[in-house]
């Protein structure tokens, strides 16, 4: 379940959804099983935005070749 919410937060960030709206949706969803659902939701969305920013700024020179970045396996 945790991964699913992180994935949804990441997808929402890539679509450009307003972070506060996503935070509220997650907090509402987790209200019954988290002691502080607003903190949890904000933390989840923040992590997703950091991950998105990291992938957006990554270049092929960041330690991977273009083929590795795209998941291409060279033929021998």
Secondary structure, DSSP 8 states (H G I E B T S, - for coil): -HHHHHHHHHHHHHHT--HHHHHHHHHHHHTTT-TTHHHHHHHHHHHHHHHHHHHHH--TTTTS-HHHHHT-----
